[in-house]
């Protein structure tokens, strides 16, 4: 009966639905119901709309802020030519200030400046343009001997010895190098820079990075250690004296200073400066809202109510997301991070682009969430450990399918499962994830923190060229199914740690630096009752680890349990197999529920076993003969087991993951060899978001 009523209501709404139009050349006195007589202001049109109505937005760049209402659709007449923008045109005239540098009167402190559709850099050293962000030697200067708590030295300081840097900012990847934090420069004498390190060595603010470089840590940390402060990397920004290269800007004392990218007077250029953090920012619940073909430029969207339902973004491009200049520490940085943020249920993100996010790009919270056929690139460009291109806090089922992630720092995808109720098993499938964590340490392509993953099915993904773990389930995890994935050319492929109930089968993992790892926790780490407390650390034999083709596979003791292992080894109370090797890691062998795996370097089994011609579809029948599907396994969640080893059979249908489109004329990646070459090519080359707005008419979201 309820379904019939809802269908009746929908039919009535459709019968009386109205299509409105808005244009920069419109007039708010118009009826707004035809393209010939459109409204001028988007908010004027939305105010007029009722549930079921559609607003067609004509070409233009619409600046300002917008409030949505439930039941409406907003669509671009011509996708890629309609922008909702947090940037405003600068109309002040420039005067010459110094050689190559011009200035114009300006009120405020923008976080972004675009010059003829190209992003400029906040005055910095070393000098760096957008497309050079991933060039390690250009992005970062190296710390030198004498670096320690709050003090930074560098041989490269000779280049800038005479500059006034007091009040500028030092962006420092300190110690372990997990994260980049911006700290005020207190003094600089040309040889030594002193930066504000208030609270820096407390885990709440900086975690391991600061603590490993604190005065207490330095007493025991050898200078040769990779985590010593003199191994830190950094850059400087935010001072007028640093404005010394084409493509930089700075604001001081009521002036915008600009070093013209092409050496010409900026008065002939179209210059956009960031004026709004959010084009849409609403706390009240909305339902059944669709945005289709609209692009968002230099602004974010926040729909924060858990009561939201039926929110859909289709074919939307988000460029230059967030743009916070500073990220002081993990607490304050998290408070100012401004990704696209949507909470609620029945959230759909389809065929969207997330490009150039300063920190996080997309944060979704709730249930029945779908992210499908999207592309995430060039996000978290300063390597903040806490930021992620896609952060999902799942409170119910979700699907992440056929997306492409590349050139993103830290974890490409972070999933926290806080599931309250769920009708279907969550799925992460057919994604192509690579070039993650480029500057960070201790990162993953997909990171699943502690606790249950509710048997999320992680299948048919390619994960490669990750500066860390391709897939990481962290401390205290349980209930996860991983099958038919391919991992290559990363530090590590699989790294699964927790209490158990894992189904890991038909995966291929090759060309990784260190062994894939399965780690059973035996201690109670996160208040869960699953700990066995068996501190003999017996080998794993009760996880369903079946028919994997993995070059190196280890059974490890977790990092946070090594002290207990050392104590038990000394007392001779460790399982004989582990005691015989006196190691936290032992090779995985078939035993119990671990069956049918092929380990060791077997690249001759594949059609193309080397990276230069990579094709991990086997050409040798030697991959067959593994464990077979059974009713007992299916009850445990192993429902798609193939008796061949690895992700592909000889002569089987070839599947490839990732989006079926790419922006800016980039190729769709259909083979492993193409994906490997692409990853290598763009590992040191940033892709500048292509926005093409300088010739579009100017409109308004609000008055």
FINUMI-964622 format. One record per residue (C-alpha): residue in three letters; y, x, z. Coordinates in Angstrom, 2 decimals. Layout:
<recs>
ALA:Y:X:Z
...
</recs>
This chain:
<recs>
UNK:0.00:0.00:0.00
UNK:2.41:2.79:0.90
UNK:1.66:4.55:-2.38
UNK:2.39:1.38:-4.34
UNK:5.69:0.96:-2.48
UNK:6.74:4.54:-3.21
UNK:5.90:4.14:-6.90
UNK:7.93:0.93:-6.99
UNK:10.94:2.64:-5.39
UNK:10.69:5.56:-7.85
UNK:10.55:3.14:-10.79
UNK:13.62:1.28:-9.56
UNK:15.55:4.54:-9.08
UNK:14.60:5.71:-12.58
UNK:15.76:2.43:-14.09
UNK:19.21:2.76:-12.52
UNK:19.53:6.57:-12.71
UNK:22.73:8.04:-14.12
UNK:23.29:11.35:-15.86
UNK:26.58:13.06:-15.04
UNK:28.24:16.06:-16.67
UNK:30.54:18.81:-15.44
UNK:32.48:21.45:-17.37
UNK:35.18:24.04:-16.65
UNK:37.26:22.11:-19.20
UNK:36.56:18.72:-17.62
UNK:38.78:16.41:-15.61
UNK:37.87:14.84:-12.28
UNK:39.65:11.66:-13.40
UNK:36.99:11.23:-16.09
UNK:33.99:8.95:-15.64
UNK:31.82:12.08:-15.83
UNK:28.97:10.22:-17.55
UNK:29.20:11.88:-20.95
UNK:29.48:15.40:-22.29
UNK:32.74:14.38:-23.96
UNK:34.30:13.26:-20.63
UNK:32.84:15.53:-17.95
UNK:34.02:16.17:-14.42
UNK:35.73:19.49:-13.72
UNK:34.39:20.27:-10.21
UNK:30.68:20.31:-9.42
UNK:31.17:18.90:-5.91
UNK:33.10:15.96:-7.42
UNK:30.03:15.14:-9.51
UNK:27.58:15.53:-6.64
UNK:29.66:13.25:-4.45
UNK:29.35:10.56:-7.10
UNK:25.56:10.90:-7.46
UNK:22.81:8.76:-5.95
UNK:19.11:9.45:-5.54
UNK:17.47:9.74:-8.95
UNK:20.64:10.91:-10.72
UNK:20.93:14.10:-12.78
UNK:23.90:16.42:-13.20
UNK:24.07:18.47:-16.40
UNK:26.24:21.57:-15.97
UNK:27.92:22.94:-19.10
UNK:28.43:26.65:-19.75
UNK:30.64:28.49:-17.28
UNK:30.96:30.52:-14.09
UNK:31.49:28.13:-11.17
UNK:32.81:29.82:-8.01
UNK:33.06:28.41:-4.52
UNK:30.75:26.44:-2.24
UNK:28.63:23.37:-2.84
UNK:26.98:20.72:-0.62
UNK:23.88:19.06:-2.03
UNK:22.49:15.59:-1.29
UNK:18.94:14.28:-1.40
UNK:17.22:12.92:-4.48
UNK:19.33:14.66:-7.12
UNK:18.65:17.06:-9.98
UNK:21.16:19.69:-11.13
UNK:20.32:21.36:-14.43
UNK:22.00:23.74:-16.83
UNK:22.62:22.52:-20.34
UNK:22.07:26.12:-21.48
UNK:20.10:28.29:-19.03
UNK:21.53:31.82:-18.59
UNK:24.99:30.51:-19.41
UNK:25.59:28.55:-16.22
UNK:26.35:30.49:-13.04
UNK:27.06:29.38:-9.50
UNK:28.95:32.40:-8.24
UNK:30.01:33.96:-4.97
UNK:32.36:36.22:-6.94
UNK:35.95:35.50:-7.89
UNK:38.01:36.98:-10.72
UNK:40.55:39.58:-9.61
UNK:43.95:38.78:-11.10
UNK:46.05:41.56:-9.52
UNK:47.45:44.28:-11.77
UNK:46.25:47.87:-11.36
UNK:48.46:50.91:-11.10
UNK:47.40:54.53:-11.42
UNK:46.71:56.18:-8.05
UNK:45.12:59.52:-8.99
UNK:43.29:61.06:-11.92
UNK:40.76:58.41:-13.01
UNK:41.55:56.21:-9.98
UNK:43.55:52.98:-10.08
UNK:44.52:50.51:-7.37
UNK:45.54:46.87:-7.11
UNK:46.74:44.75:-4.22
UNK:43.84:43.00:-2.54
UNK:43.35:40.91:0.58
UNK:39.96:40.98:2.28
UNK:36.90:43.22:2.20
UNK:34.52:42.46:-0.68
UNK:30.87:43.45:-0.55
UNK:30.41:43.66:-4.32
UNK:32.55:44.53:-7.32
UNK:31.49:43.95:-10.93
UNK:33.32:45.57:-13.85
UNK:32.67:43.94:-17.23
UNK:29.33:42.58:-15.92
UNK:28.29:45.97:-14.51
UNK:27.85:46.64:-10.76
UNK:30.02:49.31:-9.18
UNK:29.08:51.44:-6.16
UNK:30.85:51.45:-2.81
UNK:32.42:54.92:-2.63
UNK:29.55:57.23:-1.72
UNK:28.12:60.73:-1.71
UNK:25.94:61.89:-3.39
UNK:27.47:60.08:-6.36
UNK:25.12:57.47:-7.74
UNK:25.20:54.78:-10.39
UNK:23.04:51.64:-10.27
UNK:20.50:52.86:-12.80
UNK:19.95:56.06:-10.79
UNK:18.99:54.41:-7.50
UNK:15.30:55.42:-7.66
UNK:16.05:59.06:-8.54
UNK:15.20:60.61:-5.20
UNK:17.33:63.73:-5.68
UNK:20.42:61.69:-6.60
UNK:20.01:58.99:-3.97
UNK:19.48:61.17:-0.90
UNK:20.81:64.39:0.55
UNK:18.48:66.44:2.73
UNK:19.10:67.19:6.39
UNK:18.98:70.78:7.56
UNK:18.17:72.88:10.59
UNK:20.09:71.78:13.64
UNK:19.76:68.08:12.85
UNK:18.91:66.11:15.96
UNK:19.95:63.06:17.97
UNK:23.30:61.89:16.61
UNK:23.88:65.16:14.75
UNK:23.36:65.89:11.08
UNK:23.58:69.15:9.18
UNK:22.94:69.87:5.53
UNK:23.38:72.77:3.13
UNK:24.83:70.25:0.67
UNK:27.84:69.67:2.96
UNK:29.50:72.58:1.17
UNK:30.34:70.14:-1.65
UNK:32.38:67.85:0.61
UNK:33.51:70.22:3.37
UNK:37.18:69.26:3.10
UNK:36.82:65.48:3.16
UNK:38.00:63.17:5.93
UNK:34.92:61.13:6.85
UNK:35.83:59.80:10.30
UNK:35.13:56.08:10.26
UNK:32.83:56.29:7.24
UNK:29.11:55.56:7.48
UNK:26.02:57.69:7.41
UNK:23.02:55.87:5.92
UNK:20.11:57.77:7.41
UNK:16.34:57.63:7.00
UNK:15.64:59.35:10.27
UNK:12.47:61.00:11.51
UNK:9.49:59.17:10.07
UNK:11.71:57.70:7.37
UNK:10.56:54.10:7.56
UNK:14.02:52.61:7.38
UNK:17.61:53.32:6.36
UNK:20.24:52.49:8.97
UNK:24.02:52.77:8.61
UNK:25.79:54.45:11.52
UNK:29.48:55.21:11.99
UNK:30.58:58.78:11.37
UNK:32.39:59.93:14.51
UNK:33.41:63.39:13.29
UNK:32.86:65.85:10.46
UNK:34.08:69.44:10.43
UNK:32.65:70.42:7.05
UNK:29.43:71.79:8.54
UNK:28.23:69.28:11.14
UNK:28.42:65.51:11.04
UNK:28.24:63.50:14.28
UNK:27.11:59.88:13.96
UNK:27.05:57.08:16.50
UNK:23.54:56.83:17.92
UNK:24.12:54.15:20.59
UNK:20.78:52.44:21.35
UNK:19.24:54.26:18.40
UNK:16.16:55.48:20.25
UNK:15.10:52.10:21.60
UNK:12.24:50.42:19.76
UNK:14.07:47.10:19.77
UNK:16.67:48.60:17.46
UNK:14.93:51.24:15.36
UNK:11.28:51.45:16.32
UNK:9.39:54.66:15.52
UNK:12.08:56.21:13.34
UNK:14.53:56.75:16.17
UNK:12.02:57.37:18.96
UNK:10.26:60.14:17.07
UNK:13.56:61.99:16.75
UNK:14.83:61.45:20.28
UNK:15.51:64.29:22.68
UNK:12.30:63.52:24.57
UNK:10.25:63.53:21.37
UNK:11.81:66.78:20.17
UNK:10.45:68.63:23.19
UNK:6.92:68.24:21.82
UNK:7.57:67.73:18.11
UNK:7.35:70.89:16.02
UNK:10.08:71.40:13.42
UNK:7.42:71.76:10.74
UNK:6.27:68.19:11.38
UNK:7.04:65.66:8.66
UNK:8.63:63.36:11.26
UNK:11.06:65.92:12.65
UNK:14.78:64.92:12.30
UNK:15.52:67.91:10.08
UNK:13.29:66.24:7.47
UNK:15.62:63.22:7.41
UNK:17.26:61.95:4.21
UNK:20.71:60.40:4.07
UNK:23.77:59.44:2.05
UNK:27.38:58.79:3.05
UNK:29.58:55.82:2.09
UNK:32.67:53.88:3.02
UNK:35.63:56.29:2.93
UNK:38.51:56.65:0.48
UNK:37.88:60.39:0.29
UNK:34.41:59.62:-1.13
UNK:35.94:57.80:-4.12
UNK:35.53:60.65:-6.58
UNK:33.26:59.53:-9.43
UNK:33.32:56.93:-12.23
UNK:31.95:53.54:-11.21
UNK:32.97:53.59:-7.54
UNK:35.29:51.34:-5.50
UNK:36.82:51.14:-2.05
UNK:39.22:48.83:-0.17
UNK:41.79:50.13:2.32
UNK:45.21:49.04:3.59
UNK:45.48:46.02:1.31
UNK:44.44:47.78:-1.91
UNK:41.30:47.80:-4.03
UNK:40.80:51.35:-5.31
UNK:38.66:51.70:-8.40
UNK:37.44:54.72:-10.32
UNK:37.16:53.27:-13.79
UNK:33.64:53.65:-15.26
UNK:35.00:54.47:-18.70
UNK:38.26:56.19:-17.72
UNK:40.48:53.38:-18.99
UNK:42.99:51.24:-17.09
UNK:41.07:48.37:-15.38
UNK:43.75:45.86:-16.37
UNK:41.85:45.26:-19.60
UNK:38.53:44.64:-17.81
UNK:37.01:41.52:-16.23
UNK:36.63:42.39:-12.54
UNK:34.74:40.17:-10.11
UNK:34.82:40.65:-6.34
UNK:32.55:38.99:-3.80
UNK:34.28:36.15:-1.96
UNK:31.42:34.03:-0.56
UNK:28.11:34.92:1.05
UNK:26.61:31.51:0.26
UNK:27.26:29.12:-2.59
UNK:25.04:26.59:-0.80
UNK:24.57:26.65:2.99
UNK:23.27:23.48:4.65
UNK:21.66:22.77:8.00
UNK:20.88:19.08:7.54
UNK:17.57:18.06:6.02
UNK:17.34:17.34:2.29
UNK:14.55:15.88:0.22
UNK:13.65:15.75:-3.46
UNK:16.25:18.17:-4.78
UNK:15.71:20.06:-8.06
UNK:17.80:22.93:-9.43
UNK:16.77:23.78:-12.97
UNK:18.11:26.58:-15.18
UNK:21.07:27.36:-12.91
UNK:21.79:31.04:-12.21
UNK:23.24:32.30:-8.94
UNK:25.49:35.35:-9.09
UNK:26.41:37.45:-6.07
UNK:25.64:34.71:-3.56
UNK:22.77:33.25:-1.58
UNK:21.40:29.79:-0.87
UNK:20.41:28.69:2.63
UNK:18.64:25.38:3.27
UNK:17.61:25.98:6.85
UNK:16.33:22.63:8.12
UNK:12.62:22.30:8.83
UNK:13.06:18.66:7.79
UNK:13.61:19.67:4.16
UNK:10.97:18.29:1.80
UNK:10.52:18.46:-1.94
UNK:12.94:21.30:-2.70
UNK:12.36:22.86:-6.14
UNK:13.96:25.78:-7.98
UNK:12.90:26.02:-11.61
UNK:13.92:28.70:-14.11
UNK:16.66:29.93:-11.77
UNK:17.88:33.54:-11.85
UNK:19.29:35.02:-8.64
UNK:21.20:38.28:-9.24
UNK:22.87:40.62:-6.72
UNK:21.55:38.76:-3.66
UNK:23.01:39.40:-0.21
UNK:25.06:42.53:-0.85
UNK:25.67:43.43:2.80
UNK:27.21:46.89:2.80
UNK:25.83:47.89:6.22
UNK:22.48:47.66:8.01
UNK:23.24:49.10:11.44
UNK:19.79:48.69:12.99
UNK:16.83:46.34:12.89
UNK:18.49:43.81:15.23
UNK:21.98:43.61:13.75
UNK:20.64:44.16:10.25
UNK:18.35:41.17:10.56
UNK:21.23:39.03:11.77
UNK:23.35:39.71:8.69
UNK:20.60:39.75:6.06
UNK:21.30:36.95:3.58
UNK:18.34:36.26:1.31
UNK:17.73:33.03:-0.54
UNK:16.32:31.03:2.37
UNK:14.52:27.68:2.29
UNK:12.64:25.97:5.13
UNK:10.59:22.79:5.17
UNK:7.61:21.40:3.28
UNK:6.68:21.01:-0.37
UNK:8.86:23.91:-1.47
UNK:8.43:25.02:-5.08
UNK:9.82:28.21:-6.64
UNK:8.76:28.42:-10.28
UNK:9.65:30.82:-13.10
UNK:12.53:32.29:-11.12
UNK:14.03:35.78:-11.05
UNK:15.10:37.62:-7.91
UNK:16.95:40.78:-8.92
UNK:19.23:43.25:-7.21
UNK:18.96:42.00:-3.63
UNK:20.64:44.46:-1.30
UNK:18.03:43.75:1.38
UNK:15.67:40.75:1.43
UNK:15.56:38.52:-1.63
UNK:13.64:35.33:-0.74
UNK:12.60:33.93:2.64
UNK:10.47:30.80:2.85
UNK:9.42:29.04:6.05
UNK:7.16:26.02:6.27
UNK:4.14:24.46:4.60
UNK:2.93:23.47:1.16
UNK:4.87:26.32:-0.42
UNK:4.42:27.45:-4.01
UNK:5.85:30.62:-5.58
UNK:4.59:30.79:-9.13
UNK:5.35:32.75:-12.30
UNK:8.35:34.52:-10.76
UNK:9.67:38.09:-11.10
UNK:11.02:40.18:-8.21
UNK:12.71:43.47:-9.08
UNK:15.31:45.93:-7.77
UNK:15.43:44.48:-4.25
UNK:15.96:46.28:-0.90
UNK:17.45:49.26:-2.71
UNK:18.33:51.28:0.42
UNK:14.78:51.06:1.83
UNK:15.28:48.97:4.95
UNK:11.87:48.67:6.55
UNK:12.56:45.17:7.89
UNK:13.60:43.68:4.54
UNK:11.22:42.33:1.90
UNK:11.65:40.89:-1.60
UNK:9.48:37.95:-0.51
UNK:9.05:37.03:3.15
UNK:6.83:34.03:3.87
UNK:6.43:32.50:7.30
UNK:3.61:30.07:6.67
UNK:3.19:27.03:8.91
UNK:0.75:25.42:6.52
UNK:-0.90:26.07:3.22
UNK:0.79:28.12:0.47
UNK:0.19:29.49:-3.00
UNK:1.59:32.71:-4.47
UNK:0.34:32.79:-8.03
UNK:1.06:34.77:-11.20
UNK:4.12:36.65:-9.99
UNK:5.30:40.15:-10.88
UNK:6.79:42.45:-8.23
UNK:8.08:45.92:-9.02
UNK:10.77:48.41:-7.98
UNK:11.16:47.00:-4.49
UNK:11.37:49.06:-1.32
UNK:9.37:48.45:1.85
UNK:6.68:45.75:1.58
UNK:6.87:43.75:-1.64
UNK:5.38:40.67:0.05
UNK:5.27:40.01:3.80
UNK:3.23:37.04:5.03
UNK:3.22:35.84:8.63
UNK:0.73:33.04:9.17
UNK:1.82:30.74:11.99
UNK:-0.14:27.83:10.63
UNK:-0.02:24.57:12.56
UNK:-2.10:22.42:10.24
UNK:-3.57:22.90:6.80
UNK:-5.45:20.75:4.30
UNK:-6.30:23.48:1.79
UNK:-6.90:27.22:2.00
UNK:-3.84:29.35:1.17
UNK:-4.11:31.39:-2.03
UNK:-2.57:34.66:-3.26
UNK:-3.83:35.14:-6.80
UNK:-3.13:36.74:-10.17
UNK:-0.10:38.74:-9.05
UNK:0.86:42.14:-10.45
UNK:2.45:44.18:-7.64
UNK:3.55:47.79:-8.14
UNK:6.25:50.36:-7.34
UNK:6.59:49.02:-3.79
UNK:7.87:51.09:-0.88
UNK:9.34:53.73:-3.16
UNK:11.37:55.44:-0.42
UNK:9.66:54.14:2.73
UNK:6.67:55.34:4.68
UNK:4.12:53.03:6.34
UNK:4.52:50.24:3.77
UNK:2.33:47.94:1.71
UNK:2.36:45.98:-1.51
UNK:1.30:42.95:0.51
UNK:1.60:43.13:4.28
UNK:-0.05:40.60:6.58
UNK:0.86:41.25:10.21
UNK:-1.21:40.40:13.26
UNK:-3.28:37.28:13.97
UNK:-5.36:34.92:11.87
UNK:-4.80:34.57:8.13
UNK:-6.79:31.31:8.14
UNK:-9.09:32.58:5.40
UNK:-6.28:32.99:2.90
UNK:-8.00:33.70:-0.40
UNK:-6.57:36.88:-1.91
UNK:-8.04:37.22:-5.39
UNK:-7.54:38.48:-8.95
UNK:-4.50:40.63:-8.22
UNK:-3.54:44.03:-9.60
UNK:-1.89:46.30:-7.04
UNK:-0.95:49.82:-8.01
UNK:1.54:52.66:-7.61
UNK:2.38:51.58:-4.06
UNK:3.85:54.24:-1.76
UNK:1.50:53.18:1.03
UNK:-1.25:50.57:1.29
UNK:-1.73:48.21:-1.61
UNK:-3.01:45.47:0.74
UNK:-2.63:45.75:4.51
UNK:-3.90:43.39:7.19
UNK:-2.49:44.80:10.39
UNK:-3.61:45.08:13.98
UNK:-5.59:42.18:15.46
UNK:-6.09:40.34:12.19
UNK:-8.94:37.98:11.40
UNK:-10.11:35.41:8.85
UNK:-9.24:36.72:5.38
UNK:-11.07:36.56:2.05
UNK:-10.40:39.31:-0.52
UNK:-12.20:39.31:-3.87
UNK:-11.89:40.34:-7.51
UNK:-8.80:42.51:-7.05
UNK:-8.01:45.86:-8.64
UNK:-6.23:48.60:-6.69
UNK:-5.19:51.91:-8.20
UNK:-2.82:54.89:-7.98
UNK:-1.51:54.08:-4.50
UNK:-1.72:56.02:-1.27
UNK:-4.50:53.62:-0.24
UNK:-5.98:50.50:-1.78
UNK:-7.37:48.31:1.00
UNK:-6.47:48.71:4.66
UNK:-7.99:45.87:6.68
UNK:-7.78:45.99:10.47
UNK:-8.74:43.40:13.01
UNK:-11.45:41.52:14.84
UNK:-13.46:40.25:11.91
UNK:-14.54:37.20:9.93
UNK:-13.65:38.98:6.72
UNK:-15.08:38.40:3.25
UNK:-14.38:41.45:1.07
UNK:-16.24:41.43:-2.22
UNK:-16.08:42.34:-5.90
UNK:-13.00:44.55:-5.62
UNK:-12.31:47.71:-7.64
UNK:-10.33:50.57:-6.09
UNK:-9.81:53.91:-7.86
UNK:-7.35:56.81:-8.17
UNK:-5.92:56.28:-4.68
UNK:-4.89:59.27:-2.55
UNK:-6.85:58.49:0.61
UNK:-9.86:56.39:1.43
UNK:-9.68:52.61:1.68
UNK:-10.17:51.63:5.31
UNK:-11.97:48.93:7.27
UNK:-11.00:49.03:10.93
UNK:-12.58:46.95:13.67
UNK:-10.35:46.52:16.71
UNK:-12.30:46.48:19.97
UNK:-9.37:46.24:22.41
UNK:-7.25:43.18:23.10
UNK:-3.94:44.04:21.43
UNK:-2.07:40.81:20.82
UNK:-3.22:38.45:23.53
UNK:-6.14:37.20:21.45
UNK:-9.57:36.59:22.93
UNK:-11.53:38.12:20.05
UNK:-11.74:41.66:21.45
UNK:-15.32:42.85:22.02
UNK:-14.22:45.63:24.41
UNK:-17.14:47.66:23.02
UNK:-15.57:51.08:23.41
UNK:-18.62:52.83:21.99
UNK:-16.92:51.98:18.65
UNK:-20.08:51.00:16.76
UNK:-20.02:51.01:12.93
UNK:-19.11:47.72:11.27
UNK:-22.18:45.80:10.12
UNK:-21.22:42.12:10.40
UNK:-18.34:41.77:7.91
UNK:-19.21:40.41:4.47
UNK:-18.40:43.55:2.46
UNK:-20.25:43.01:-0.79
UNK:-20.39:44.40:-4.33
UNK:-17.21:46.44:-4.17
UNK:-16.66:49.40:-6.49
UNK:-14.50:51.70:-4.38
UNK:-14.23:55.46:-4.75
UNK:-13.58:56.17:-1.07
UNK:-14.33:53.70:1.71
UNK:-14.18:54.44:5.43
UNK:-15.01:52.69:8.68
UNK:-12.11:53.73:10.91
UNK:-11.00:53.44:14.48
UNK:-7.50:51.96:14.60
UNK:-4.47:54.18:15.25
UNK:-3.73:52.40:18.53
UNK:-7.31:52.88:19.72
UNK:-7.63:56.61:19.06
UNK:-6.69:57.52:22.62
UNK:-9.53:55.35:23.89
UNK:-11.86:56.91:21.32
UNK:-10.91:60.42:22.47
UNK:-11.58:59.46:26.08
UNK:-14.96:57.97:25.22
UNK:-15.92:60.96:23.06
UNK:-15.18:63.26:25.97
UNK:-17.32:61.09:28.26
UNK:-20.08:60.96:25.59
UNK:-20.00:57.17:25.49
UNK:-19.51:56.71:21.74
UNK:-21.97:55.36:19.19
UNK:-24.21:58.22:17.96
UNK:-23.14:57.86:14.31
UNK:-19.47:58.23:15.15
UNK:-20.14:60.83:17.83
UNK:-22.08:62.95:15.32
UNK:-18.96:63.27:13.16
UNK:-16.56:63.42:16.13
UNK:-14.11:61.51:13.96
UNK:-12.21:58.26:13.93
UNK:-13.51:57.67:10.38
UNK:-17.05:57.51:9.06
UNK:-18.23:56.58:5.55
UNK:-19.14:52.96:4.85
UNK:-22.82:52.53:4.03
UNK:-24.84:49.41:3.34
UNK:-26.04:47.89:6.60
UNK:-26.25:44.33:7.91
UNK:-23.72:42.19:6.04
UNK:-22.39:45.21:4.13
UNK:-24.45:45.29:0.95
UNK:-24.35:46.19:-2.72
UNK:-21.28:48.45:-2.73
UNK:-20.82:51.40:-5.09
UNK:-18.80:54.29:-3.68
UNK:-17.95:57.75:-4.96
UNK:-16.01:58.78:-8.05
UNK:-17.67:56.89:-10.90
UNK:-14.92:56.77:-13.51
UNK:-17.43:57.19:-16.34
UNK:-18.55:53.60:-15.67
UNK:-15.29:52.24:-17.07
UNK:-14.00:51.71:-20.59
UNK:-11.02:53.90:-19.60
UNK:-11.40:55.69:-16.29
UNK:-8.34:57.96:-16.43
UNK:-4.81:56.78:-15.72
UNK:-3.54:57.71:-19.18
UNK:-5.89:55.18:-20.79
UNK:-6.71:52.96:-17.85
UNK:-9.12:50.09:-18.48
UNK:-11.30:49.35:-15.48
UNK:-13.54:46.92:-17.33
UNK:-16.96:48.63:-17.09
UNK:-18.84:49.81:-20.17
UNK:-21.95:50.82:-18.20
UNK:-24.58:48.36:-16.96
UNK:-24.93:50.50:-13.86
UNK:-22.42:48.24:-12.13
UNK:-24.94:45.41:-12.08
UNK:-27.62:44.77:-9.47
UNK:-25.52:43.93:-6.43
UNK:-25.99:41.25:-3.81
UNK:-26.28:37.66:-5.06
UNK:-24.56:34.46:-4.05
UNK:-26.34:32.40:-1.43
UNK:-25.86:29.16:0.44
UNK:-25.53:31.07:3.71
UNK:-22.70:33.20:2.27
UNK:-20.91:30.18:0.88
UNK:-20.86:28.59:4.33
UNK:-19.11:31.75:5.56
UNK:-16.47:31.56:2.84
UNK:-18.05:33.82:0.20
UNK:-17.95:31.32:-2.66
UNK:-17.32:33.38:-5.81
UNK:-19.63:36.39:-5.41
UNK:-20.68:38.07:-8.65
UNK:-23.78:40.27:-8.63
UNK:-22.01:43.02:-10.58
UNK:-20.01:45.56:-8.58
UNK:-16.23:45.55:-8.89
UNK:-13.78:43.03:-10.31
UNK:-15.11:42.90:-13.90
UNK:-18.53:42.76:-15.54
UNK:-19.56:44.52:-18.73
UNK:-18.44:42.33:-21.62
UNK:-16.89:39.72:-19.33
UNK:-13.70:37.81:-20.06
UNK:-10.73:40.07:-19.43
UNK:-8.22:38.64:-16.99
UNK:-4.78:40.04:-16.32
UNK:-2.30:38.95:-13.64
UNK:1.45:38.64:-13.36
UNK:4.16:36.42:-14.82
UNK:3.92:35.26:-18.43
UNK:7.55:36.31:-18.98
UNK:9.83:39.21:-18.08
UNK:13.63:39.35:-17.98
UNK:16.02:41.45:-20.08
UNK:13.55:41.92:-22.94
UNK:11.06:43.83:-20.80
UNK:7.44:43.53:-21.97
UNK:4.90:41.20:-20.41
UNK:2.21:43.51:-19.01
UNK:-1.21:42.48:-20.30
UNK:-3.30:45.64:-19.89
UNK:-3.84:48.12:-17.09
UNK:-2.72:50.99:-19.30
UNK:0.55:49.17:-20.12
UNK:1.13:48.36:-16.47
UNK:0.46:51.96:-15.43
UNK:2.84:53.37:-18.07
UNK:5.52:50.83:-17.12
UNK:5.19:51.72:-13.43
UNK:5.61:55.41:-14.16
UNK:8.57:54.86:-16.50
UNK:10.55:52.72:-14.06
UNK:9.60:54.59:-10.91
UNK:12.78:56.64:-11.38
UNK:14.81:54.21:-13.47
UNK:16.59:51.16:-12.07
UNK:16.99:48.05:-14.18
UNK:20.55:46.70:-14.09
UNK:20.55:42.88:-13.92
UNK:21.86:41.50:-17.21
UNK:24.29:38.68:-16.41
UNK:26.70:38.31:-19.40
UNK:29.45:36.32:-17.67
UNK:32.69:38.02:-18.71
UNK:33.24:35.75:-21.73
UNK:32.26:32.48:-20.05
UNK:34.91:29.95:-18.97
UNK:35.75:29.69:-15.27
UNK:34.86:26.58:-13.30
UNK:34.71:25.48:-9.67
UNK:31.98:24.36:-7.32
UNK:34.66:23.01:-4.99
UNK:38.44:22.79:-4.90
</recs>
